[in-house]
Amino acid sequence: MKKKRRKWKKDDTQLALLGLPTAVWYLVFCYLPMFGLVIAFKDYKISPGKGFLYSLFHSEWSGFANFRFFITSNHFARLLRNTILYNLVFIVLGVVVPVTLAIMISQLHSRRKSKTYQTMMFFPHFLSWVVVSYFVYAFLNPDKGMANIILKSLGYDRVMWYSAAEYWPYILVFMQLWKTVGYSMVVYLASITAVDTSLYEAAVMDGATKFQQARHITLPAIKPIIIVMFILNIGHIFYSDFGLFYQVTQGIPNSLSGVASTFDTYIYQALQRNVTIGRTAAAGLFQSVCCCITVLIANFIVRKIDEESAII
């Protein structure tokens, strides 16, 4: 017996029209620019008096030479180490700290205090790294910065912060958490508020403590959203927040290049040093491919452990 084909209805037309702007946006800004990936495989040279497309089509193919230059460069190992290690710390702390704060705020009885704390922690999310960098510089200024004023009042010598690389891993991690923990906390808090309150009431009747309630009720209930956030963050493990590493460090001086240089800052600085577009495009494509692979691996592992929590 043949299966009847579903007829196109008026509702389908309305839904299609609603989804059309989003489809066009993705086509123009996400899929169409992917044509430019061909630059990574070419020795791109500008033809005098000609346009971009003419220069692109008439540039010689270089194969994987641009990738080979990037991977075999003296900076690659340092960039890979900094990018991966910082992101691993950000991912771990970006789950532990917001979840902990969300559970703590959900236990507050005062609604006014709860909203106040949420607003105070969420506010840094709206600040640009350019603005934040000025606050950091005012605090770490070698001459009149608040940090050195406090150290001097305590009898310690002043610190040349922008020349002391050993402090910056801690500063960068702290600034990342300060700016992003509020947004993540609100996401987890929204999941906690959806938990059935009768479960907590039953736990109280059984004599469960707050810690036991969080461990056996709250955490299992928000586990799906934690896993989704984890997989999404893993998908950016080869990327870094350019504003954090470049703006906050005031352009990554040479004294901080060993602890603050990442793939994204390398690409930006390479363009400023007139490195060919093909080589910088190869570095960007390398990041995208590696991130895609890590997302698939993370999702595969999650699917093996808990199939319902996988996103693909």
VEXMARMI-422693 format. One line per 3 residues: their letters; for each residue z, y, x of C-alpha. Coordinates in nm, 3 decimals, always signed. Layout:
BEGIN
A	Z:Y:X ~ ...
% end
This chain:
BEGIN
MKK	+0.000:+0.000:+0.000 ~ -0.110:+0.332:+0.145 ~ +0.153:+0.594:+0.202
KRR	+0.081:+0.912:+0.011 ~ +0.027:+1.221:+0.221 ~ +0.273:+1.496:+0.156
KWK	+0.107:+1.797:-0.002 ~ +0.145:+2.144:+0.142 ~ +0.365:+2.340:-0.092
KDD	+0.452:+2.703:-0.143 ~ +0.789:+2.654:+0.026 ~ +0.609:+2.523:+0.336
TQL	+0.400:+2.841:+0.350 ~ +0.709:+3.061:+0.327 ~ +0.889:+2.865:+0.598
ALL	+0.581:+2.877:+0.818 ~ +0.559:+3.256:+0.780 ~ +0.929:+3.288:+0.863
GLP	+0.884:+3.081:+1.177 ~ +0.559:+3.252:+1.284 ~ +0.720:+3.550:+1.468
TAV	+0.939:+3.314:+1.671 ~ +0.643:+3.090:+1.751 ~ +0.436:+3.390:+1.864
WYL	+0.726:+3.519:+2.075 ~ +0.762:+3.185:+2.254 ~ +0.388:+3.158:+2.302
VFC	+0.352:+3.506:+2.452 ~ +0.670:+3.527:+2.660 ~ +0.743:+3.162:+2.747
YLP	+0.429:+2.950:+2.747 ~ +0.152:+3.197:+2.833 ~ +0.324:+3.318:+3.154
MFG	+0.340:+2.955:+3.273 ~ -0.024:+2.999:+3.374 ~ +0.110:+3.206:+3.663
LVI	+0.265:+2.894:+3.816 ~ -0.069:+2.831:+3.980 ~ +0.021:+3.109:+4.227
AFK	+0.274:+2.873:+4.388 ~ -0.015:+2.647:+4.492 ~ -0.241:+2.921:+4.627
DYK	-0.256:+3.151:+4.925 ~ -0.271:+3.454:+4.699 ~ -0.447:+3.755:+4.844
ISP	-0.542:+4.073:+4.664 ~ -0.916:+4.139:+4.658 ~ -0.986:+4.512:+4.710
GKG	-1.114:+4.674:+4.397 ~ -1.061:+4.364:+4.186 ~ -0.803:+4.271:+3.926
FLY	-0.522:+4.018:+3.931 ~ -0.713:+3.733:+3.768 ~ -1.013:+3.774:+4.000
SLF	-0.785:+3.771:+4.304 ~ -0.600:+3.469:+4.170 ~ -0.910:+3.259:+4.103
HSE	-1.071:+3.349:+4.436 ~ -0.763:+3.287:+4.650 ~ -0.767:+2.967:+4.853
WSG	-0.567:+2.665:+4.745 ~ -0.272:+2.596:+4.973 ~ -0.142:+2.280:+4.807
FAN	+0.226:+2.231:+4.878 ~ +0.227:+2.455:+5.187 ~ +0.432:+2.725:+5.010
FRF	+0.692:+2.468:+4.906 ~ +0.699:+2.325:+5.257 ~ +0.760:+2.672:+5.402
FIT	+1.052:+2.731:+5.163 ~ +1.219:+2.392:+5.205 ~ +1.184:+2.384:+5.585
SNH	+1.302:+2.744:+5.635 ~ +1.625:+2.812:+5.821 ~ +1.780:+2.963:+5.508
FAR	+1.720:+2.673:+5.270 ~ +2.033:+2.468:+5.353 ~ +2.259:+2.773:+5.320
LLR	+2.096:+2.884:+4.994 ~ +2.120:+2.534:+4.847 ~ +2.485:+2.500:+4.949
NTI	+2.590:+2.836:+4.807 ~ +2.397:+2.799:+4.482 ~ +2.517:+2.446:+4.408
LYN	+2.881:+2.490:+4.514 ~ +2.930:+2.819:+4.330 ~ +2.776:+2.678:+4.014
LVF	+2.988:+2.362:+4.031 ~ +3.301:+2.578:+4.050 ~ +3.171:+2.801:+3.768
IVL	+3.095:+2.499:+3.549 ~ +3.434:+2.333:+3.599 ~ +3.640:+2.651:+3.560
GVV	+3.405:+2.767:+3.284 ~ +3.521:+2.472:+3.076 ~ +3.886:+2.437:+3.175
VPV	+3.987:+2.805:+3.153 ~ +3.814:+2.899:+2.822 ~ +3.925:+2.577:+2.649
TLA	+4.283:+2.633:+2.762 ~ +4.279:+2.996:+2.645 ~ +4.116:+2.902:+2.315
IMI	+4.387:+2.643:+2.245 ~ +4.661:+2.891:+2.338 ~ +4.520:+3.166:+2.114
SQL	+4.470:+2.924:+1.825 ~ +4.844:+2.854:+1.836 ~ +4.940:+3.219:+1.787
HSR	+5.096:+3.293:+1.448 ~ +5.020:+3.665:+1.459 ~ +4.661:+3.726:+1.351
RKS	+4.669:+4.080:+1.491 ~ +4.769:+3.961:+1.838 ~ +4.510:+3.686:+1.826
KTY	+4.231:+3.933:+1.747 ~ +4.358:+4.174:+2.012 ~ +4.355:+3.911:+2.286
QTM	+4.010:+3.791:+2.180 ~ +3.870:+4.144:+2.193 ~ +4.025:+4.219:+2.532
MFF	+3.884:+3.901:+2.686 ~ +3.545:+3.934:+2.516 ~ +3.490:+4.299:+2.616
PHF	+3.381:+4.232:+2.980 ~ +3.088:+4.027:+2.847 ~ +2.917:+4.349:+2.735
LSW	+2.950:+4.525:+3.071 ~ +2.653:+4.530:+3.306 ~ +2.704:+4.400:+3.657
VVV	+2.589:+4.741:+3.780 ~ +2.884:+4.902:+3.604 ~ +3.120:+4.628:+3.719
SYF	+3.004:+4.672:+4.079 ~ +3.124:+5.035:+4.077 ~ +3.469:+4.927:+3.958
VYA	+3.481:+4.659:+4.228 ~ +3.373:+4.910:+4.493 ~ +3.639:+5.156:+4.377
FLN	+3.895:+4.880:+4.417 ~ +3.768:+4.744:+4.751 ~ +3.656:+5.067:+4.915
PDK	+3.766:+5.046:+5.282 ~ +3.897:+5.404:+5.291 ~ +4.032:+5.497:+4.947
GMA	+4.015:+5.169:+4.758 ~ +4.313:+5.065:+4.548 ~ +4.341:+4.732:+4.728
NII	+4.386:+4.892:+5.070 ~ +4.624:+5.151:+4.928 ~ +4.844:+4.872:+4.795
LKS	+4.824:+4.681:+5.124 ~ +4.915:+4.994:+5.319 ~ +5.214:+5.063:+5.095
LGY	+5.336:+4.708:+5.162 ~ +5.305:+4.754:+5.538 ~ +4.984:+4.558:+5.594
DRV	+4.669:+4.671:+5.773 ~ +4.372:+4.768:+5.564 ~ +4.092:+4.516:+5.516
MWY	+3.723:+4.590:+5.558 ~ +3.636:+4.397:+5.246 ~ +3.258:+4.422:+5.272
SAA	+3.271:+4.281:+5.624 ~ +3.529:+4.006:+5.561 ~ +3.326:+3.712:+5.432
EYW	+3.626:+3.480:+5.397 ~ +3.754:+3.667:+5.088 ~ +3.430:+3.681:+4.891
PYI	+3.411:+3.324:+4.755 ~ +3.738:+3.395:+4.573 ~ +3.626:+3.742:+4.464
LVF	+3.296:+3.614:+4.326 ~ +3.459:+3.327:+4.138 ~ +3.720:+3.562:+3.991
MQL	+3.458:+3.816:+3.880 ~ +3.244:+3.546:+3.721 ~ +3.539:+3.413:+3.523
WKT	+3.655:+3.762:+3.428 ~ +3.315:+3.847:+3.282 ~ +3.220:+3.518:+3.113
VGY	+3.544:+3.350:+3.007 ~ +3.577:+3.563:+2.691 ~ +3.240:+3.460:+2.548
SMV	+3.298:+3.089:+2.615 ~ +3.649:+3.112:+2.474 ~ +3.519:+3.252:+2.144
VYL	+3.271:+2.962:+2.119 ~ +3.547:+2.705:+2.165 ~ +3.786:+2.896:+1.940
ASI	+3.529:+2.887:+1.659 ~ +3.516:+2.508:+1.695 ~ +3.894:+2.481:+1.691
TAV	+3.923:+2.681:+1.368 ~ +3.696:+2.423:+1.200 ~ +3.943:+2.140:+1.271
DTS	+4.117:+2.007:+0.957 ~ +4.466:+2.160:+0.951 ~ +4.604:+1.854:+0.773
LYE	+4.572:+1.665:+1.100 ~ +4.814:+1.907:+1.267 ~ +5.051:+1.890:+0.971
AAV	+5.057:+1.511:+0.995 ~ +5.114:+1.532:+1.369 ~ +5.410:+1.769:+1.317
MDG	+5.560:+1.528:+1.066 ~ +5.535:+1.254:+1.330 ~ +5.716:+1.474:+1.583
ATK	+5.414:+1.553:+1.805 ~ +5.454:+1.841:+2.048 ~ +5.200:+2.122:+2.092
FQQ	+5.067:+1.953:+2.405 ~ +5.025:+1.622:+2.225 ~ +4.849:+1.795:+1.935
ARH	+4.606:+1.960:+2.175 ~ +4.545:+1.636:+2.362 ~ +4.498:+1.400:+2.068
ITL	+4.356:+1.631:+1.799 ~ +4.207:+1.953:+1.937 ~ +4.028:+1.820:+2.245
PAI	+3.864:+1.522:+2.068 ~ +3.753:+1.752:+1.787 ~ +3.580:+2.001:+2.018
KPI	+3.445:+1.740:+2.259 ~ +3.085:+1.767:+2.125 ~ +3.066:+2.143:+2.187
IIV	+3.223:+2.099:+2.532 ~ +2.955:+1.845:+2.622 ~ +2.676:+2.066:+2.488
MFI	+2.802:+2.366:+2.688 ~ +2.837:+2.144:+2.995 ~ +2.478:+2.019:+2.972
LNI	+2.344:+2.370:+2.917 ~ +2.535:+2.497:+3.221 ~ +2.410:+2.206:+3.430
GHI	+2.060:+2.324:+3.339 ~ +2.122:+2.643:+3.539 ~ +2.285:+2.483:+3.841
FYS	+1.997:+2.587:+4.070 ~ +2.006:+2.943:+3.937 ~ +2.263:+3.211:+4.004
DFG	+2.366:+3.533:+3.838 ~ +2.168:+3.787:+4.041 ~ +2.386:+4.078:+3.932
LFY	+2.704:+3.903:+4.042 ~ +2.585:+3.812:+4.390 ~ +2.369:+4.115:+4.464
QVT	+2.524:+4.408:+4.278 ~ +2.892:+4.326:+4.325 ~ +2.845:+4.273:+4.701
QGI	+2.655:+4.602:+4.727 ~ +2.324:+4.444:+4.821 ~ +2.458:+4.150:+5.025
PNS	+2.516:+4.305:+5.369 ~ +2.449:+4.087:+5.671 ~ +2.820:+4.016:+5.710
LSG	+2.826:+3.850:+5.364 ~ +2.488:+3.675:+5.368 ~ +2.647:+3.343:+5.464
VAS	+2.867:+3.330:+5.152 ~ +2.676:+3.538:+4.897 ~ +2.308:+3.448:+4.944
TFD	+2.157:+3.226:+4.674 ~ +1.807:+3.125:+4.569 ~ +1.773:+3.424:+4.335
TYI	+1.884:+3.681:+4.590 ~ +1.656:+3.518:+4.850 ~ +1.352:+3.556:+4.623
YQA	+1.432:+3.922:+4.557 ~ +1.487:+4.001:+4.923 ~ +1.174:+3.805:+5.021
LQR	+0.964:+4.023:+4.792 ~ +1.114:+4.333:+4.955 ~ +1.021:+4.196:+5.300
NVT	+0.658:+4.154:+5.191 ~ +0.671:+3.774:+5.187 ~ +0.361:+3.644:+5.010
IGR	+0.384:+3.602:+4.634 ~ +0.281:+3.239:+4.663 ~ +0.590:+3.152:+4.866
TAA	+0.831:+3.333:+4.634 ~ +0.663:+3.173:+4.332 ~ +0.708:+2.833:+4.497
AGL	+1.081:+2.902:+4.535 ~ +1.108:+2.994:+4.166 ~ +0.914:+2.685:+4.056
FQS	+1.136:+2.470:+4.279 ~ +1.441:+2.604:+4.094 ~ +1.290:+2.536:+3.751
VCC	+1.186:+2.178:+3.832 ~ +1.524:+2.094:+3.985 ~ +1.708:+2.239:+3.683
CIT	+1.491:+2.038:+3.444 ~ +1.569:+1.721:+3.639 ~ +1.944:+1.790:+3.639
VLI	+1.943:+1.850:+3.262 ~ +1.767:+1.519:+3.202 ~ +2.005:+1.335:+3.436
ANF	+2.314:+1.492:+3.275 ~ +2.186:+1.412:+2.927 ~ +2.106:+1.053:+3.033
IVR	+2.460:+1.004:+3.165 ~ +2.612:+1.154:+2.849 ~ +2.391:+0.931:+2.632
KID	+2.516:+0.623:+2.818 ~ +2.879:+0.726:+2.766 ~ +2.857:+0.869:+2.414
EES	+2.515:+0.858:+2.250 ~ +2.610:+1.092:+1.965 ~ +2.702:+1.371:+2.209
AII	+2.361:+1.380:+2.382 ~ +2.136:+1.673:+2.298 ~ +1.803:+1.500:+2.367
% end
